[in-house]
Amino acid sequence: MLSFTHPRERGINRRSFLQVGTLGLGGLTFPGLLQLQAQTKSVMHNRSVIFLFQHGGPSQYETFDPKMTAPAEIRSMTGEIKTSIPGITFGSTMQKLAKIAHKFTTVRSYVPGDANHDAKPIVHKETLGANLGSYYSRVVGLNHPTTGVPTNVLLYPESVKPNATAPVANLGNFPASGPLGSAYAPFIPGGSGELQKNMRLQLSPQQFEDRRSLLTSFDRIHKTLDHEGTLETYDRYTGQAFDVILRGVADAFDLSKEDPRLIARYDTAPLVNVDAIDKKWNNKKYYTDHAQCLGKMLLLARRMCEAGCGFVTVNTNFVWDMHSDQNNAPPSDAMPYVGGPFDHAVSALIEDIEARGLSDRILLVCCGEMGRTPRINKKGGRDHWGNIGPLMLYGGGLPMGEIIGKSNQDGGSPASPPVTIRSLISTIMHTLLDIGQVRLISGISGDVSKVITDGQPIPELIR
C-alpha cells in the first residue's frame, strides 16, 4: 500500500527531503526539475514516441504483406483485405487498420537482422545494450521539467492488470541501461525495476489498477504536508516543484479522468472470449493478458505522452510467436486473439491522437524482434525469420500513407534497399531530438552520443 514517512519522523534534513530520489522519481532535486526545462528546451522537439513492441516476432504475411499471389504454403493463412490505399492489401485480421491505412506508413523492407528472441531494436548492439528510451532520458533528464513525469516508461500488462503474467525474463532485457547506468532504466508502473526498488512512495500493483485510489493517496499526502505547514517551510520554488510531482504524476496515471466512451473504444477485452482459447497452448495466459490489457496500455501510453513522457515502450508480452507447438498457436488460430486486439487498439490510438490534434507530437512505432518464415511449417505454423519483418509508423510529423520498400516474391527478403535497425533508431532520434544540439552537449561520452546521432534516418520519412 501507499506509505509516506514524514521527514521529521525520519530525522532527515531539508536537503535530503528535497531530493527527488526520496520519492523515487530520479536523482535530481525538486527545484532542478523545473530548472532543467530551460536547459533541455533547445534539444527537444516537443515530441514523444510510443513504441509498441510485438514480442515474439509478428508475421509479415498475416499483418501488412499478405502475398496472396504466392503458393498456399507461403501466402497469408488468414487471407487479405483491401485498404484505403489503392492496390494495397493487409492480412484480413487488420480490418480497422485497413480502413485508415492512408494515415500511417508500413515498411515492407525492414530487416531485423537475426531470428533471435530478444528486445531488439529497443535493446540491441546498436544501442550498446541499453534501452533506447534511456538515451532520450540521458539527454533531457529523468523527469519532465514541469510535470515530473518520468521521461522513459516501460509498460507491461501488469501495469494495468495486477495479476497479469510477468514478462518472460530470458527473452529480452527491456529495462537494461547498459553504459548509461541503472539510474536511466525505464520507469515500470506496477513492475520491479531499479527505480521502484529505491522508492519511498511504495505503490502496490492494486493501486496502479485503481487509478482513483492512487490519486486519492497522492492528495492525502499533499493535504497532510500542507496542514502541518511543511510546504510553507520551503521556498516558493521548491513548493511548486513538490506540488508538480504529487499532482502531475498522479494525474497521468488516473485513467478514470477519461471519457467512459473513449475507454470503451480502447477496450480490447470484449473482443476475445479467453475461455475459448484452447488450453493446449501453454501461452494461453499471455494471450489472455494481451486481449485484456493492450487497449488500456495504449490509452495509458497516450496519457503519459500528454503528461510529458518522451519515450513509452508498450510490451505486448510474449504472444506473437506462432510456431504451432505446445506453447504457440499457429497464425490461423492466434491472429484472432493476438492480431485482433492489436488492430482494434492501434486504430483506436490513431483516431484518438488525431482527434486531440497530436499527430505531429506523437510518433507510434510498431514492430517485433523478427518476422516469420516464408514457408508454413509441417504443423501449420511459421518459424523464426530475421531477413525481414513488419514495421509500421504513424505520426511524429512524418509523411504518412506511404508503403516503403517491397519484399521479394516469397516475402522472405527485401527486393528494395533494406531498412535496418540503425536507420529506424536514427529516425526515432531525429523525431525526438535536435541532433545538432545533442552533439554540443558536454558530459556525454562519445559512444553514447553516437547511438543518438549516428546513422541515416529512413530517407522516405526524414529527408
MOKA-V50623 format. One record per residue. NEAR is the number of other C-alpha atoms within 8 Angstrom. Layout:
BEGIN
near
NEAR
NEAR
END
This chain:
BEGIN
near
6
8
8
7
6
6
9
6
7
7
6
9
7
6
6
8
10
10
12
13
12
12
9
12
13
10
9
9
10
12
9
9
15
10
9
10
11
7
7
10
7
8
12
11
8
6
13
15
15
14
11
12
11
16
15
13
16
16
13
14
13
17
15
12
13
15
12
9
5
9
7
5
6
11
15
12
8
11
11
11
11
9
14
10
8
5
6
8
12
15
16
11
12
13
9
9
12
13
8
11
12
10
8
13
15
12
13
16
17
14
13
16
10
8
12
8
10
8
13
9
11
11
17
11
6
10
11
10
12
16
16
10
13
14
13
13
13
10
9
11
11
13
14
15
12
9
12
13
14
12
15
16
14
13
14
14
16
14
15
12
10
11
5
8
9
5
7
8
6
5
8
10
10
8
10
11
14
10
8
12
8
9
10
12
15
13
11
13
9
12
10
8
11
9
14
12
7
9
12
9
9
9
10
9
12
7
11
15
10
8
12
8
8
12
12
8
9
11
10
8
9
10
8
8
10
10
7
6
8
9
8
8
6
8
7
6
7
11
11
8
13
9
10
12
11
11
11
13
12
11
8
12
11
11
8
8
5
7
7
7
6
8
11
7
7
14
13
15
8
7
9
9
7
8
5
5
7
7
6
6
11
9
10
10
8
11
12
9
12
14
15
11
14
16
14
12
14
13
11
11
12
11
10
13
14
7
10
12
16
13
14
17
11
14
12
13
12
12
15
11
12
14
13
12
9
8
9
13
15
13
12
9
8
11
12
11
12
13
12
12
15
9
13
13
14
11
11
10
12
9
8
8
12
9
7
6
7
9
12
11
11
14
16
12
12
11
13
14
16
19
18
15
11
10
7
12
9
5
8
9
13
16
11
11
12
14
14
19
20
17
11
11
11
14
14
14
9
9
9
10
10
9
8
10
12
10
13
9
7
11
13
11
10
17
9
8
7
9
11
10
12
9
12
11
11
15
13
9
11
10
11
13
10
11
11
6
9
12
8
6
7
4
4
7
6
6
6
11
12
8
10
11
11
8
7
9
12
11
7
7
9
8
4
END
